[in-house]
Amino acid sequence: MTASASAERGPDQSMGAIRREPHLVLAATAAIAIGCELVTQESGTSAPMLLAAAIAFAAFMLVWREQERLRLVPLLGVTLAFHLAWIAVHLGVGLESFDSQVLYSRWGNEFLDGRYPEAQYPPGAVLLFALEAWLGGGGTRTSNALLIVPFQLLTVAAVWAFRTRTTPWLAALVALWPMNAFFWEFRFDLVPTALLAFGLLLAARGRWGLSGAALGLGAAVKWFPGLAFAFLAVWLLASRRPRELGTHAAAFAAVFVGLHVPFLVWSFDDATYTYRYFSDQGITGESVWYLLLRPLGLATVNEREFWLPADVPAWADPLVVVVQAILLLGLAAAAVRVRGRLHAALAIAAMGPVVFLLTNRIFSPQYLVPILTAWAIAGAVVLESRRRQLALGIAAMVATTANAFVYPYTLQQLGLWKGASAVLFAVGLATTAWLVRRSLDAPAPRRRRRLSPR
């Protein structure tokens, strides 16, 4: 080949090399997403983030083709840089959130002042808020954003550590999909999400005591990891593994109860307020039940504050609880059916929180943080086909994008947020049902082909 011919082909070869380097693709996509978020915050329009979602979708399709090249350490490096840059942009434009700016500060400072707060979350969360208030000198907006970063890295590493052939790309999706990034910074859901992922990973490794402890700690921060524990316990019982069941349950109870008892003794009414608060809440406008009842003329909500409880008939809330209980009992039956098959059990356990959160009468957009992670874990352990992996990833990207355009990039015009919410629940529930079905069909335990250590 002549030098001139080589020079002519050089740029194409260079571009091909860049496209085959997934970490560069992910880093460039993260930079574009940050730029779009900056424009969104300065312009007040959500259109740039819709563009960011489209670009990120195309990037992840490219990375999917080259996923064998993904490595954990570079992925964590890009994740860390993206997360910190995202926070920096919001600090630069002065973006605030009532939850992390006001509520977490109020509850954390009350605890530091020697009063147990009347908080909406369990004691583990109150301790987290107190730590944030202490680190932030009373404020929690910045300390919450920064303190959450290690939990994002732990979540990604835990998903990766399942080490199936479909894991790396799914871990990258959890790490860098930009439509969940707002909730990483302004909520604390990454803490129980990381503990959920870590607890399921420990169960996959047969470390049942540590698994129970991790899930117990997660449930003491926010309750949904407790559901994964419950379904693992059902599976251990059905699989006739009493020793592991006892170890798992004892460790969960020791951590969960141990974190509650001191505060129950200190201030029983305040420490139990969180359970009374959520049990008294009704169907909210962001829930799937509002979408189902509204066309029948049975639910109305203030369009400007649609996250608040809707006006519904008196029988609606109890009926939702019954339906939700039936769905969870059905999932428990699935855990019994897959007895003896650990990978299937892990997927069922991961779907426990997802089923509960998607069908709950109180729904919040930040729930897509644990839901995406749970989908990724279930997919990693029961989906061996790359095409099925891609189908899961596409569904997850569609659902999380629709969710983000309910909040924070709310489509208020013409009530378009309802359409986005409908897409979220239609895709989310279908994806969850599909993963449960794949779990039931998962083969009996056998030696899986694992990725070599990186």
For each residue, the residues with C-beta under 8 A, 3 or more apart:
1: 5 6
2: 5 6
3: 6 7
4: 7 8
5: 1 2 8 9
6: 1 2 3 9 10
7: 3 4 10
8: 4 5
9: 5 6 12 13
10: 6 7 13 14
11: 14 15
12: 9 15 16
13: 9 10 16 17
14: 10 11 17 18
15: 11 12 18 19
16: 12 13 19 20
17: 13 14 20 21
18: 14 15 21 24 25
19: 15 16 25 62 66
20: 16 17 66 69
21: 17 18 24 25 66 69
22: 25 26 62 63 66 67 69 70 172
23: 26 27 69 70 71 74 75 78
24: 18 21 27 28
25: 18 19 21 22 28 29 59 62 63
26: 22 23 29 30 59 63 75 78 172 176
27: 23 24 30 31 78 81
28: 24 25 31 32 59
29: 25 26 32 33 55 56 59 60 176 178
30: 26 27 33 34 78 81 82 85 176 178
31: 27 28 34 35 85
32: 28 29 35 36 52 55 56
33: 29 30 36 37 52 55 56 82 178 181
34: 30 31 37 38 82 85 86 89
35: 31 32 38 39
36: 32 33 39 40 48 49 51 52
37: 33 34 40 41 48 49 52 86 89 90 178 181
38: 34 35 41 42 89 92 93
39: 35 36 42 43 48
40: 36 37 43 44 45 46 47 48 49 409
41: 37 38 44 89 90 93 95
42: 38 39 93
43: 39 40 48
44: 40 41
45: 40 48
46: 40 49 50 405 409 410 411
47: 40 50 51
48: 36 37 39 40 43 45 51 52
49: 36 37 40 46 52 53 178 179 404 409
50: 46 47 53 54 405 409
51: 36 47 48 54 55
52: 32 33 36 37 48 49 55 56 178
53: 49 50 56 57 178 179 397 401 404
54: 50 51 57 58
55: 29 32 33 51 52 58 59
56: 29 32 33 52 53 59 60 176 177 178 179 397
57: 53 54 60 61 397
58: 54 55 61 62
59: 25 26 28 29 55 56 62 63
60: 29 56 57 63 64 169 172 173 177 393 397
61: 57 58 64 65
62: 19 22 25 58 59 65 66
63: 22 25 26 59 60 66 67 70 169 172
64: 60 61 67 169 386 389 390 393
65: 61 62
66: 19 20 21 22 62 63 69 70
67: 22 63 64 70 168 169 172 386
68: 168
69: 20 21 22 23 66
70: 22 23 63 66 67 74 75 168 169 171 172
71: 23 74 75 454
72: 75 76 157 160 168 171 454
73: 76 77 454
74: 23 70 71 77 78
75: 23 26 70 71 72 78 79 156 160 168 171 172 175
76: 72 73 79 80 153 156 157 175
77: 73 74 80 81
78: 23 26 27 30 74 75 81 82 175 176
79: 75 76 82 83 152 153 156 175 176
80: 76 77 83 84 149 153
81: 27 30 77 78 84 85
82: 30 33 34 78 79 85 86 176 181
83: 79 80 86 87 149 152 181 184 185
84: 80 81 87 88 149
85: 30 31 34 81 82 88 89
86: 34 37 82 83 89 90 181 184 185
87: 83 84 90 91 142 145 146 149 185
88: 84 85 91 92
89: 34 37 38 41 85 86 92 93
90: 37 41 86 87 93 95 145 185
91: 87 88 94 95 142 145
92: 38 88 89
93: 38 41 42 89 90
94: 91
95: 41 90 91
96: 100 101 141
97: 100 101 141 186
98: 101 102 103
99: 102 103 104 186 187
100: 96 97 103 104 140 141 144 145 185 186 187 188
101: 96 97 98 104 105 139 140 141
102: 98 99 105 106
103: 98 99 100 106 107 120
104: 99 100 101 107 108 129 132 133 140 144 188
105: 101 102 108 109 129 132 133 136 138 139 140 141
106: 102 103 109 110 117
107: 103 104 110 111 117 119 126 129 130
108: 104 105 111 112 126 129 130 131 132 133 134 140
109: 105 106 112 113 130 133 138
110: 106 107 113 115 116 117
111: 107 108 114 115 116 117 126 127 129 130 133
112: 108 109 130 133 134
113: 109 110
114: 111
115: 110 111 267 270
116: 110 111 126 263 266 267 270 271
117: 106 107 110 111 126 270
118: 270 273
119: 107 125 126 129 270 273 274
120: 103 273 274 277 278
121: 124 125 126 221 222 274
122: 125 126 219 220 221 222 223 259 260 274
123: 126 127 220 259 260 263 271
124: 121 127 128 217 218 219 220 221 222 259
125: 119 121 122 128 129 188 191 221 222
126: 107 108 111 116 117 119 121 122 123 129 130 263
127: 111 123 124 130 131 259
128: 124 125 131 132 147 188 191 221
129: 104 105 107 108 111 119 125 126 132 133 140
130: 107 108 109 111 112 126 127 133 134
131: 108 127 128 134 135 147
132: 104 105 108 128 129 135 136 140 143 144 147
133: 104 105 108 109 111 112 129 130 136 138 139 140 143
134: 108 112 130 131
135: 131 132 143 147
136: 105 132 133 139 140 141 142 143 144
137:
138: 105 109 133
139: 101 105 133 136 142 143
140: 100 101 104 105 108 129 132 133 136 143 144
141: 96 97 100 101 105 136 144 145
142: 87 91 136 139 145 146
143: 132 133 135 136 139 140 146 147
144: 100 104 132 136 140 141 147 148 185 186 188
145: 87 90 91 100 141 142 148 149 185 186
146: 87 142 143 149
147: 128 131 132 135 143 144 150 151
148: 144 145 151 152 184 185 188 190 191
149: 80 83 84 87 145 146 152 153
150: 147 153 154
151: 147 148 154 155 190 191 193 194
152: 79 83 148 149 155 156 175 184 190 194
153: 76 79 80 149 150 156 157
154: 150 151 157 158 194 197 198
155: 151 152 158 159 174 190 193 194 197 373
156: 75 76 79 152 153 159 160 171 174 175
157: 72 76 153 154 160 161
158: 154 155 161 162 194 197 198 200 201
159: 155 156 162 167 170 171 174 197 373 376 377 380
160: 72 75 156 157 163 167 168 171
161: 157 158 201
162: 158 159 167 201 204 377 380 381
163: 160 167 450 451
164: 167 380 381 384 448 450 451
165: 384 386 449 451
166: 169 170 379 380 383 384 386 389
167: 159 160 162 163 164 170 171 380 451
168: 67 68 70 72 75 160 171 172 451
169: 60 63 64 67 70 166 172 173 389 393
170: 159 166 167 173 174 376 379 380 389 392 393
171: 70 72 75 156 159 160 167 168 174 175 376
172: 22 26 60 63 67 70 75 168 169 175 176
173: 60 169 170 176 177 372 376 393 396 397
174: 155 156 159 170 171 177 372 373 376
175: 75 76 78 79 152 156 171 172
176: 26 29 30 56 78 79 82 172 173
177: 56 60 173 174 180 181 372 396 397 400
178: 29 30 33 37 49 52 53 56 181
179: 49 53 56 397 400 401 403 404
180: 177 183 184 368 369 372 400 404
181: 33 37 82 83 86 177 178 184 185
182: 185 186 404 408
183: 180 186 187 189 365 366 368 369
184: 83 86 148 152 180 181 187 190 369
185: 83 86 87 90 100 144 145 148 181 182
186: 97 99 100 144 145 182 183
187: 99 100 183 184 190 366 369
188: 100 104 125 128 144 148 191 192 221 222
189: 183 192 193 222 366 367 369 370
190: 148 151 152 155 184 187 193 194 369
191: 125 128 148 151 188 194 195 218 221 222
192: 188 189 195 196 218 219 221 222 224 225 370
193: 151 155 189 190 196 197 369 370 373
194: 151 152 154 155 158 190 191 197 198 218
195: 191 192 198 199 214 215 217 218 221 225
196: 192 193 199 200 215 218 224 225 228 350 353 370 373 374
197: 154 155 158 159 193 194 200 201 373 377
198: 154 158 194 195 201 202 214
199: 195 196 202 203 211 212 214 215 218 225 228 229
200: 158 196 197 203 204 211 228 346 349 350 377
201: 158 161 162 197 198 204 205
202: 198 199 205 207 208 210 211 214
203: 199 200 206 207 208 211 232 248 342 346 349
204: 162 200 201 342 343 346 381
205: 201 202
206: 203 244
207: 202 203 210 211
208: 202 203 211 212 236 244 245 247 248 251
209: 212 213 247 248 250 251
210: 202 207 213 214 251
211: 199 200 202 203 207 208 214 215 232 248 251
212: 199 208 209 215 216 229 247 248 249 250 251 252 253 255
213: 209 210 216 217 251 252 254 255
214: 195 198 199 202 210 211 217 218 225
215: 195 196 199 211 212 218 219 225 226 228 229 232 252
216: 212 213 219 220 225 226 229 251 252 253 254 255 256
217: 124 195 213 214 220 221 225 255 256 259
218: 124 191 192 194 195 196 199 214 215 221 222 224 225 226
219: 122 124 192 215 216 222 223 224 225 226 229 252 256
220: 122 123 124 216 217 255 256 259 260
221: 121 122 124 125 128 188 191 192 195 217 218
222: 121 122 124 125 188 189 191 192 218 219 225
223: 122 219 226 227
224: 192 196 218 219 227 228 353 356 357 370
225: 192 195 196 199 214 215 216 217 218 219 222 228 229 353
226: 215 216 218 219 223 229 230 252 256
227: 223 224 230 231 328 352 353 356
228: 196 199 200 215 224 225 231 232 349 350 352 353
229: 199 212 215 216 219 225 226 232 233 248 252 349
230: 226 227 233 234 332 352
231: 227 228 234 235 331 332 335 345 348 349 352
232: 203 211 215 228 229 235 236 248 335 345 346 349
233: 229 230 236 237 245 248 249
234: 230 231 237 238 332 335 336
235: 231 232 238 239 335 336 338 339 345 348 349
236: 208 232 233 239 241 242 244 245 248
237: 233 234 240 241 242 245
238: 234 235 335 336 339
239: 235 236 339 340 345
240: 237 339
241: 236 237 244 245
242: 236 237 245 246
243: 246 247
244: 206 208 236 241 247 248
245: 208 233 236 237 241 242 248 249
246: 242 243 249 250
247: 208 209 212 243 244 250 251
248: 203 208 209 211 212 229 232 233 236 244 245 251 252
249: 212 233 245 246 252 253
250: 209 212 246 247 253 254
251: 208 209 210 211 212 213 216 247 248 254 255
252: 212 213 215 216 219 226 229 248 249 255 256
253: 212 216 249 250 256 257
254: 213 216 250 251 257 258
255: 212 213 216 217 220 251 252 258 259
256: 216 217 219 220 226 252 253 259 260
257: 253 254 260 261
258: 254 255 261
259: 122 123 124 127 217 220 255 256 262 263
260: 122 123 220 256 257 263 264 271
261: 257 258 264 265
262: 259 265 266
263: 116 123 126 259 260 266 267 270 271
264: 260 261 267 268 271 272
265: 261 262 268
266: 116 262 263 271
267: 115 116 263 264 270 271
268: 264 265 271 272
269: 272 273
270: 115 116 117 118 119 263 267 273
271: 116 123 260 263 264 266 267 268 274
272: 264 268 269 275 276
273: 118 119 120 269 270 276 277
274: 119 120 121 122 271 277 278
275: 272 278 279
276: 272 273 279 280
277: 120 273 274 280 281
278: 120 274 275 281 362
279: 275 276
280: 276 277
281: 277 278 284 309 361 362
282: 309 310 312 316 317 361
283: 287 289 290 293 299 309 310 312 316 317 320 361 362
284: 281 287 290 301 306 307 308 309 310 361 362 363
285: 290 301 302 306 307 308 310
286: 290 306 307 363 364 365 406 407 421
287: 283 284 290 291 360 361 362 363
288: 291 292 358 359 363 425 429
289: 283 292 293 299 312 316 320 361
290: 283 284 285 286 287 293 294 299 301 310 312
291: 287 288 294 418 421 422 425
292: 288 289 295 296
293: 283 289 290 296 298 299 310 312 316
294: 290 291 297 298 299 300 418
295: 292
296: 292 293 299
297: 294
298: 293 294 312 313 316
299: 283 289 290 293 294 296 310 311 312 316
300: 294 310 311
301: 284 285 290 305 306 308 309 310 311
302: 285 305 306 308
303: 306 412 415
304: 412
305: 301 302 308
306: 284 285 286 301 302 303 417
307: 284 285 286 364 407
308: 284 285 301 302 305
309: 281 282 283 284 301
310: 282 283 284 285 290 293 299 300 301
311: 299 300 301
312: 282 283 289 290 293 298 299 316 317
313: 298 316
314: 317
315: 318 319
316: 282 283 289 293 298 299 312 313 319 320
317: 282 283 312 314 320 321 361
318: 315 321 322
319: 315 316 322 323
320: 283 289 316 317 323 324 359 361
321: 317 318 324 325 361
322: 318 319 325 326
323: 319 320 326 327 359
324: 320 321 327 328 356 359 360 361
325: 321 322 328 329
326: 322 323 329 330
327: 323 324 330 331 355 359
328: 227 324 325 331 332 352 355 356
329: 325 326 332 333
330: 326 327 333 334
331: 231 327 328 334 335 348 351 352 355 436
332: 230 231 234 328 329 335 336
333: 329 330 336 337
334: 330 331 337 338 348 436 439 440
335: 231 232 234 235 238 331 332 338 339 345 348 349
336: 234 235 238 332 333 339
337: 333 334 440
338: 235 334 335 341 344 345 348 439 440 442
339: 235 238 239 240 335 336 345
340: 239 444 445
341: 338 344 345 442 443 444 445
342: 203 204 345 346 445
343: 204 346 347 381 382 442 445 448
344: 338 341 347 348 381 382 439 440 442
345: 231 232 235 239 335 338 339 341 342 348 349
346: 200 203 204 232 342 343 349 350 377 378 381
347: 343 344 350 351 377 378 381 382 435 436 438 439 442
348: 231 235 331 334 335 338 344 345 351 352 436 439
349: 200 203 228 229 231 232 235 335 345 346 352
350: 196 200 228 346 347 353 354 374 375 377 378
351: 331 347 348 354 355 374 378 432 435 436 439
352: 227 228 230 231 328 331 348 349 355 356
353: 196 224 225 227 228 350 356 357 370 371 374
354: 350 351 357 358 370 371 374 375 428 432
355: 327 328 331 351 352 358 359 432
356: 224 227 324 328 352 353 359 360
357: 224 353 354 360 363 367 370 371
358: 288 354 355 363 367 371 425 428 429 432
359: 288 320 323 324 327 355 356 429
360: 287 324 356 357 363
361: 281 282 283 284 287 289 317 320 321 324
362: 278 281 283 284 287
363: 284 286 287 288 357 358 360 367
364: 286 307 367
365: 183 286 368 403 404 406 407 408
366: 183 187 189 369
367: 189 357 358 363 364 370 371
368: 180 183 365 371 372 399 400 403 424
369: 180 183 184 187 189 190 193 366 372 373
370: 189 192 193 196 224 353 354 357 367 373 374
371: 353 354 357 358 367 368 374 375 399 428
372: 173 174 177 180 368 369 375 376 396 400
373: 155 159 174 193 196 197 369 370 376 377
374: 196 350 351 353 354 370 371 377 378
375: 350 354 371 372 378 379 392 396 431 432 435
376: 159 170 171 173 174 372 373 379 380 392 396
377: 159 162 197 200 346 347 350 373 374 380 381
378: 346 347 350 351 374 375 381 382 435 439
379: 166 170 375 376 382 383 388 389 392 435
380: 159 162 164 166 167 170 376 377 383
381: 162 164 204 343 344 346 347 377 378 442
382: 343 344 347 378 379 435 438 439 442
383: 166 379 380 388 389 392 438
384: 164 165 166 388
385: 388 389
386: 64 67 165 166 389 390
387: 390 391
388: 379 383 384 385 391 392 438
389: 64 166 169 170 379 383 385 386 392 393
390: 64 386 387 393 394
391: 387 388 394 395
392: 170 375 376 379 383 388 389 395 396 431 435
393: 60 64 169 170 173 389 390 396 397
394: 390 391 397 398
395: 391 392 398 399 427 430 431
396: 173 177 372 375 376 392 393 399 400 431
397: 53 56 57 60 173 177 179 393 394 400 401
398: 394 395 401 402 423 427
399: 368 371 395 396 402 403 423 424 427 428 431
400: 177 179 180 368 372 396 397 403 404
401: 53 179 397 398 404 405
402: 398 399 405 406 420 421 423 424 427
403: 179 365 368 399 400 406 407 420 424
404: 49 53 179 180 182 365 400 401 407 408 409
405: 46 50 401 402 409 410 411 416 417 420
406: 286 365 402 403 410 411 417 420 421 424
407: 286 307 365 403 404 410 417
408: 182 365 404
409: 40 46 49 50 404 405
410: 46 405 406 407 417
411: 46 405 406 416 417 419 420
412: 303 304 415 416 417
413: 416
414:
415: 303 412 418 419
416: 405 411 412 413 419 420
417: 306 405 406 407 410 411 412 420 421
418: 291 294 415 421 422
419: 411 415 416 422 423
420: 402 403 405 406 411 416 417 423 424
421: 286 291 402 406 417 418 424 425
422: 291 418 419 425 426
423: 398 399 402 419 420 426 427
424: 368 399 402 403 406 420 421 427 428
425: 288 291 358 421 422 428 429
426: 422 423 429 430
427: 395 398 399 402 423 424 430 431
428: 354 358 371 399 424 425 431 432
429: 288 358 359 425 426 432 433
430: 395 426 427 433 434
431: 375 392 395 396 399 427 428 434 435
432: 351 354 355 358 375 428 429 435 436
433: 429 430 436 437
434: 430 431 437 438
435: 347 351 375 378 379 382 392 431 432 438 439
436: 331 334 347 348 351 432 433 439 440
437: 433 434 440 441
438: 347 382 383 388 434 435 441 442
439: 334 338 344 347 348 351 378 382 435 436 442
440: 334 337 338 344 436 437
441: 437 438
442: 338 341 343 344 347 381 382 438 439
443: 341 446
444: 340 341
445: 340 341 342 343
446: 443
447:
448: 164 343
449: 165
450: 163 164
451: 163 164 165 167 168 454
452:
453:
454: 71 72 73 451
